[in-house]
Amino acid sequence: MLDDGEASCLAVAMMRQAVLLTDDFQARRLAKQEEIQISGTIGLLLMLVRSEHITLREANIMLSEMIQHGYRSPVSNLNAFLD
């Protein structure tokens, strides 16, 4: 069951044909069923680096700080994604 915030984001993404940014498993599963494009925290950080809004070093620092505060990341840094 989605909370109100995730459900609202999913509805907006569906109506606007936009990318849904979420790390919530249920929201991602429903988005896939509805063929809505999804991205999560890692994807967002990579997008910011690729568009040169932040550096790879800054993104890795942000990711490290998120991990220290409880974010469960599948990777410890973004280097391999940008080689």
Secondary structure, 3 states (H helix, E strand, C coil): CCCHHHHHHHHHHHHHCCCEECCCHHHHHHHHHCCCCEECHHHHHHHHHHCCCCCHHHHHHHHHHHHHCCCCCCCCCCHHHHC
